[in-house]
Amino acid sequence: MTEELKNNNEILLSIRGLEVNFHTYRGIIQAVRSVSFDIKKGETLALVGESGCGKSVTAHAINQLIPMPPGKIDKGEIFFEGKDLLKLSEKEIRAYRGDKISMIFQEPMTSLNPVFKIGKQIADVFMTHHKISKKEAWDRAVRLLELVKIPSPASRANSYPHQLSGGMRQRAMIAMALASPEPGLMIADEPTTALDVTIQAQILRLLAELKAEIEMSVLLITHDMGVVAETADRVVVMYAGRKVEEAEVHDLFEHPGHPYTLGLLNSLPSNEKYKGQTRLEAITGQVPDLLTIGLWCPFENRCKYAKDICRKEFPEKTEVEPGHSIWCHQVGKLD
């Protein structure tokens, strides 16, 4: 841990050189390769990229929720409030899970236990981290359901997950995440997946209100650039396990520097360049096989700007301006 990081009180979470691999019968899948980023206190950082790029694996590594085996964190450091989480024992990391680091999982129907009532599942979180009675834990669970704007919270607390709509289940997951005593960091893994647009907007508005109310940081995982524009302060773009661009959210949308980021933004239906057209622009080709991926730029086989050097080595970091970094051999040559 560097002295700079030790002395920076603004940084809540710092990931350095993270590498996560999955050892399978076919070989080693390189899921996350040399990923580094920081999350400041009170900040929302979005991890974006298409499915399989390593977003969720990176997030699960923070709480050591990766199944080992087959998964293994082979390299890296993850500092939370100055302490390296990867050096903690299983008992020690459990004290962080659901306490200072909470998580909203991607699919609430599979994350919530189908045989227990919603209220009991939230109350159990309180009882794990506080020495309180079942009655007090239940009352707190009901108050949290009210906080996340579930109607008739006392009644809904007695419901099972299958009795709630998708939006209600997602709100219940958020309530469970908020049951931690000190939610310094909330990891939201695609919290609006499979929800209709109206409910999606309500969930995002709720997260923004809660973030401001309890002054927590948020790691938002998504492939929806519209969600990023609405909620994030900074953005890290990932592709095939690599970080390819990092910038403030407005800077990223106004001045995308990596061909993959440009492709993501050009595929948005709301993009003004497509007014009056019937077809959207798509990124051609396929994601490379993570079993056989090399040390070169993983996007080279889909990039219309690719040169010979792109097929030989991964590019060094280029900081085009303070806070905006790009990993591309063709920086400034995308016209």
N, C-alpha and C positions, 0 to 999 in steps of 0.2 A: 504493500500500500504506500503510495507516494505521499510526501509531506504536503503537496498541494491539495490532495484529497482529504487528508487529515484535518487541514486547516479551513476547508470549505464547508461552512455550516449550512449552506444553502442546499447541498446535495443530500438527498435522502437515500437514494439507491444508486450504486455504481457497478456496472458489469464490465469486466475487463477480459478480453481475449477468450470468450466462452466458446468451447467446442464440445458438442454433444453428438455421440455416435450410437447407432443401434447395431448390435452384433447379431446377425441373422445367419441362417443356414446357407444363404446365397452369398454372404459377404458382409462387409461393413457399410451401413448406410450413413453417410455424412450429413446429418440433419441440420446442424448449426456449426458454422465455421468462422472462427476468429471474430465474433461479434462483440462490440463494445459500445456502451452508451450510458448516460447518466439521466436520472430523473430528479428534478429539484423539488423542494418542498412546496406543496400547493399547485404543482404543475400537472397538466394532462399531456402525456406522451403517447402518440399513436404508433403502433407497429403495424405497417400495412404491407400487402403483397398477396398474391393469389394463394389458393390452398396448397399446402405442402411446402411453403417457402421457409418454414421454421419458426413462425410467430409463436404458436402455442407451446412448442417445445422449449423455446427461450423462456417463456413465462413460467412453465412448469418447473424449469430448472431452479428458479428463484426459491420456490418452496420445497424443492427436492421431491416433486411429485412424479418424476419420471420413473416408470417401472424398471428396476435394475436387478437382474437382467430382464430384457435384452439391452436396455439403454445404459449408457455410461457417460458421465461428465468427465471427459479425458483431460481437459485443460480449462484454465480460467479462474477468475475470482469474482465473487458477488458480494459486495459490501453493502450492508444495510445499517444505517446510522453508525458507520465506521467499523462494523464487525463483519468478518468474512463468514457468510452463511455456509459456505461449502466445507468449512472446518468444524462445524458443529456436529455433535452426535445426534442420533435420531430423536432422543428425548429432548435435547436442546432446541432442535428445529421445530418440534411440535409446539413449543412454547411461543413460537413466532406465528405459526399457521393459525389463522382465525383470531389472532390477538392483535399484533401490529401489522400483519400482512393478511388481508382478506381477499377472497376470490369469488367472482361471479362466473360460474362455468358456462360453457357454450350452449348446452341443451338442458334446460331445467327438468324436463321429464325424465331424463336418465340420471340426473345428478341428485334429485330429491328421492328419498326413500319412499317407495310406493305404499309401504305397510304402516307408516307412521303419519299422524296428523301433522299439518304444517306447523301449528303452534308448538307441538312437542319438539320438532326438529330445530326450531329456532331457540326454544327454551334450553335445549341440551347444550347449545353453544354457550349460553350464559352460565350454565352450571359447570361447564368445563373450566371456565376462566374466572369465575367468581364463587365465593363461598356463600351461596344464597339458597333459600328454600325453593321447592318446586313451584309453590304458589307464586312467589315473587318472580321467578324466572318466567312463568307463564304470563303474568301481568306485563312484564317487560316485552315479551314476544308480541302480545296484542298491541302494545303501544308502538312497536316498530312497524307492524302491519299498517297501523294508522298513519305512521310517518311516511310510508311509501305509497300512501293514498289508495289502499285497498278498501273498498266500501264494506261496511259492517265487519270490521276487523275481528271482533269477538266471535262472530259466527264463522268467519273464514278460517280462524285459527283451529276450529274443530273439523275442518275439511281435509280430505286426503288429496294428494297432488292431482289425481285423475279427475277430481271434481272441479278443478279450476281451469280457466282458459289459459292459452299460452302466455298472454300478457300478464295475467294474475300470477302464474307460476314464476315468471321472470321477476316480478315485483317481490315475490316471496323469497327468491334467491338473493335479491338485493338486501332485503331485510335481514336474512341470515348473515350476509357479509358484514352488515352494519352492527351485528350483535357482538363484534369484537370490542374489547375495552378501549383500545387505542388504534383505530384503523388508520395508521399512518400512510399505508399504501393499499389501494384497492386495485386488483387486477381484474379487468373486465374482458373476458374472452368471448368476443363476438356476442355482446349482450342483446343484440336486436335481431339475431338470425331467426328466420322463419316467422317473424312477426309482420303483420301488415303495416302499411306506411303510417297510418294514424297512431297505432300503438307504439310503433318504433319511435315516433316523435315524442310521445309521452314519456317513454323510458329514458330517452336522451335528455329530455328536459328535467326529469327527476334526478338523474345522475348529476347534472350540472348544479341543481339546487342543493343537493346533499353535499357535494364537494365544497361549495361555498359555505354551507352551514357548519360543517365540522372540520373544515380546513385540511382536507386530506389530499394526497397525490393520487393520480389515476394512471395506470398503464392500460391503454385501450388497444385491444387486438381486433383488427377488422380488415376486410378487403373492400369495404365500401368507402370510396373516396368522398362521397357526399356526407357520410357520418363524420369523417375526419375533418372536413371543412367546417362543420357545425360545432365540434366539441374540442378539438385538439389545440394545444399551444405549440407543440413541436411534433415533427414526424420523422420516423425512421422507416425507410423503404427497404424491404428485404426481398431477395430473389435467390432461390435454390440454396438456402442456408447462409447466404452472404448478405451483409449490409452494403447497399449500393448508393444510398443517398440519405442525408440527414439535413434538415433545415427547419426554420420557423414555418408554421403552417401557411401563412400568407405568402412568404417568399417561395415556398415550394410550388404553390399553385400559380404564382405569377411568373416564376423563372425556373421551371424544371430543368435539371441539367443532365440527368441520366436518360438514355433512350428508353429504358423500361418505365421510369416515372412518366415520361412523355407519352408512352403508349397507354398507361393507365388513365391519364387525364384525358387523352384523346378519345377514349372509349366511353366517356360519360355522356349520357343522352342530353344533359343540360348544357353541354359545350356549345357555345354560340356558332362555331364553325359548321355545325350540322343543321342549322335552321333551314327548313325546306327540303332536306334530304331524307331518304327513306332508309338508308343503311348506315350503321355506325362503323367506325374504323376498328379493326381487330388486330391483335398481335399475332402474327403468323407463327407457325411452327409449334413445337412442344417443349415442355420443361425437360431438361436433361435428366438422365437416370442418375440418381444420387448414389447408386452403387459403383458407378464407373466414372463419375465426374472427375475432371482433372483440376490442375492448379491454375488454369487460365480463367478468363472471364466466363461465367456460366451462361451469360446472355448472348454470347457471340453467335450461336446458331440461329437466333431469331432476330438479330439486329441488322438493320439495313446499312448501318454506319460501320460495321465491323471491318477491321484491317487485319493484316497478318499478325501483328503484335498481340491483338486481342485473343488469338488462338494459341498463344505461347505462354502468357503470364497474366496473373491477376493484377490490375492496375493499383498504383499507389494512391493514397488519399490526396485529393486536391481541394483545398479550401478556397472557393471562389470569392467568398466574403466571410466576415466573422459569423460563425454559427451555421454556415451553409457549406457542407462538404460533399464531394462526389467521388465515387470510385469508378472511373471510366478513362480509357486511353484517348477518347475523342471529345474531351471537355472543350466546350466552345466551338465545336465543329458540327453541330447538329442541324445546320441550315441546309 
